[in-house]
């Protein structure tokens, strides 16, 4: 049975996607789905320019990290366990907030 009014619970964590191995910043959970922003080393993903992060959230990785320029959603079983010691810098948190706000402002596509 599907519950209609599932509350969005805020999250602040990183998990790796089981399907593609990429880390994701998870900022909310609704029912059994996570809302997330993908993290990558690539400047461009699928023809869309990614946003450069000031500091890589992975403390063991010195490469430049980028955040995907859009929010996504996926089932909780699509992700591995939480990554320990991963965090966003204050400047990067502002960039993530901007991505989340822009995604909310976009009109939904009609199917």
N, C-alpha and C positions, 0 to 999 in steps of 0.2 A: 504494500500500500504506500502510495506516495504522499508525503506530508507537504502541504503547500507553503506554510509560513515558517520555513527554516531560517533561523537567525544566522547572520554572518558573524563569525567569531574571528577577531583579529589574531594574526600570527606574525612572528618576526623570526623567520628561520630559513635555513638553506637545506635543500634536499636534492639528490641527483635523480634525474629521470631514468627509470629502468629501460625505457625504449631506446633513447639516444645517448645516454650517459652524460648529458649536459646538466650542469647544476641549475637550480631555479631558486629565486627568492620567493618564498611563499609568504603572502601578506594576509590571507584570509582563508577560512574554512567555512563552507556552507554545506551542511549535510555530510555526504561522503565525497565532496569535491573540494579541491584546493584552487584558489585563485593565485596566480603566480606570474612572475616576469622572468624570462629566460636569461641566463648569464652565459657569455661565450667569449672566445678570444678573437673572433672575427669582427672586422669593421662593418661588414655588410652581410645580411642574412636574407636570402630570397629577394634580392634587389632592394631591400630597405636598409638604410643606414642605421646602425646601432649607436647607442649613446655611450661615449667613453667614460669609464669610471675613474675617479682620481686614484683610488687604491683598490687593489684586487681584494675581494672579500675573503679569499682563501689565503691564510697567513703563510702557507708553504709554497705558494706560486708567485713568482716575481713577474710573470708576463702581464701585459696590459689586458684588463678585463673590460668587457662591454656589456651593457644591458640591452636587451631587445626593446624596440621602441613601441611595444604594445603589451597588453595584458592577455593572459590566456587562462583557461580553466581545464582541470583534468581530475580524474578519479584519484582518490588517496592511494589506492593500490598500485598506481602507476609510478610511485616514488619510493625510493629507498629510505633508510633511517636518516634522522637529522645529522647534519655535518657539525662536528664540534669545533668551537673556536672561530667559526666563520662569522664575520660581521661587516656591516657597511660603515663607512666613515660618515661624519655628519654632513659633509657636502654631498656625498652620494645618496644619502637618505632624501635630501631635497630633490635630487634628480628622479629618484624612484617615485616620490610623491607626485611629481609633475606628470610622469608617465601614467600613473593611476588616474589622475584627474582628467588628462586628455582622453583616455579610453572611455571614461564615464560620459564625457561630453559628446562623443561620436554617436550619430544616430544609428539605430539598429537596422540591419538590412532586412528587407522583406523576403520571405522564402517563397 
